[in-house]
């Protein structure tokens, strides 16, 4: 999930989601998929993750605002 989200590979994110990986998954630093997609400005990936139930936190894993 992380590589697809980080690099904006929408098809890869959709494939991983269909395989059952949670849209709320985190990487080793605690960053969620939606945080990574927002940081990289991958709006299409953000939309897929939101549709899959991802939650948008007010702050990232380091306590920084996503807005």
Phi, psi and omega per residue, in radians:
X1 nan -0.762 -3.023
X2 -1.020 -0.823 -3.113
X3 -1.094 -0.767 3.122
X4 -1.060 -0.745 3.139
X5 -1.207 -0.834 -3.085
X6 -1.045 -0.738 -3.073
X7 -1.693 0.043 3.083
X8 1.280 0.498 3.116
X9 -1.447 1.511 -3.055
X10 -0.987 -0.794 -3.140
X11 -1.039 -0.689 3.124
X12 -1.168 -0.714 3.124
X13 -1.115 -0.762 3.118
X14 -1.108 -0.718 3.127
X15 -1.100 -0.795 3.132
X16 -1.126 -0.679 3.101
X17 -1.108 -0.780 3.124
X18 -1.090 -0.482 3.116
X19 -1.354 -0.125 3.049
X20 1.853 0.062 3.114
X21 -1.260 2.331 -3.091
X22 -1.173 2.445 3.051
X23 -1.223 -0.199 -3.138
X24 -1.741 0.195 -3.109
X25 -1.141 2.716 -3.131
X26 -2.108 2.720 3.021
X27 -1.585 -3.054 -3.064
X28 -1.116 -0.361 3.123
X29 -1.589 -0.121 -3.130
X30 1.711 -0.003 3.131
X31 -1.311 2.289 3.083
X32 -1.412 2.846 3.141
X33 -1.012 -0.697 -3.105
X34 -1.175 -0.642 3.091
X35 -1.092 -0.785 3.134
X36 -1.091 -0.731 -3.138
X37 -1.163 -0.702 3.114
X38 -1.116 -0.796 3.136
X39 -0.994 -0.611 -3.090
X40 -1.648 0.058 3.123
X41 1.049 0.697 3.108
X42 -1.692 1.377 -3.048
X43 -1.036 -0.654 -3.139
X44 -1.151 -0.666 3.092
X45 -1.205 -0.720 3.093
X46 -1.003 -0.781 -3.131
X47 -1.058 -0.767 3.122
X48 -1.090 -0.770 -3.122
X49 -1.144 -0.706 3.098
X50 -1.104 -0.760 3.102
X51 -1.068 -0.502 -3.122
X52 -1.529 0.047 3.062
X53 1.753 0.167 3.106
X54 -1.120 2.527 3.082
X55 -1.784 2.459 3.122
X56 -1.662 1.932 3.129
X57 -1.324 2.683 3.084
X58 -1.204 -0.546 -3.105
X59 -2.279 2.673 3.059
X60 -1.451 -3.049 -3.073
X61 -1.117 -0.333 3.128
X62 -1.726 0.070 3.109
X63 1.512 0.246 3.124
X64 -1.609 2.547 3.102
X65 -1.234 2.478 3.083
X66 -1.519 -0.155 -3.111
X67 -1.628 nan nan
